[in-house]
């Protein structure tokens, strides 16, 4: 049987995904404004790597 926290999270999963996509798009737009001839693939990789690092840092902060 699923714990109540897991059920609650599942109820908000689509919202979390939408929020993260929105954040990615925010930084993609900023890169586009700041770098006229951007390598979008490289920019996407850099943005996603930094977001992963940020989530890891937040996890350490919350769980320690």
C-alpha positions as CSV (number, residue, x, y, z in Angstrom):
1,X,0.0,0.0,0.0
2,X,1.3,3.4,-1.0
3,X,2.1,5.9,1.8
4,X,0.0,9.1,1.9
5,X,3.1,11.1,0.9
6,X,3.6,9.1,-2.3
7,X,-0.1,9.4,-3.2
8,X,0.1,13.2,-2.6
9,X,3.2,13.5,-4.8
10,X,1.5,11.5,-7.6
11,X,-1.4,13.9,-7.5
12,X,1.0,16.8,-8.1
13,X,3.4,15.1,-10.6
14,X,2.0,16.8,-13.7
15,X,2.3,20.2,-11.9
16,X,5.9,19.6,-10.9
17,X,6.8,18.6,-14.5
18,X,5.1,21.7,-15.9
19,X,6.9,23.9,-13.4
20,X,10.3,22.4,-14.2
21,X,9.7,22.7,-18.0
22,X,8.7,26.3,-17.5
23,X,12.0,26.9,-15.6
24,X,14.0,25.3,-18.3
25,X,12.3,27.4,-20.9
26,X,13.0,30.6,-18.9
27,X,16.7,29.9,-19.0
28,X,16.6,28.8,-22.6
29,X,15.1,32.2,-23.4
30,X,17.7,34.1,-21.4
31,X,20.5,32.2,-23.2
32,X,18.9,33.1,-26.5
33,X,18.8,36.8,-25.6
34,X,22.3,36.9,-24.3
35,X,24.0,34.8,-27.0
36,X,22.9,35.7,-30.5
37,X,24.4,32.6,-32.3
38,X,23.9,30.1,-29.5
39,X,24.6,26.4,-29.8
40,X,21.1,25.4,-28.4
41,X,22.1,21.8,-27.8
42,X,25.1,22.8,-25.7
43,X,23.1,25.5,-23.9
44,X,20.4,22.9,-23.1
45,X,22.9,20.5,-21.7
46,X,24.5,23.2,-19.5
47,X,21.1,24.4,-18.2
48,X,20.0,20.9,-17.4
49,X,23.3,20.1,-15.7
50,X,23.1,23.2,-13.6
51,X,19.5,22.4,-12.6
52,X,20.5,18.9,-11.6
53,X,23.3,20.3,-9.4
54,X,20.9,22.8,-7.9
55,X,18.4,20.0,-7.0
56,X,21.3,18.0,-5.5
57,X,22.3,21.0,-3.4
58,X,18.7,21.6,-2.3
59,X,18.4,17.9,-1.4
60,X,21.5,18.0,0.8
61,X,20.2,21.2,2.5
62,X,16.8,19.7,3.2
63,X,17.9,16.2,4.3
64,X,20.9,17.1,6.4
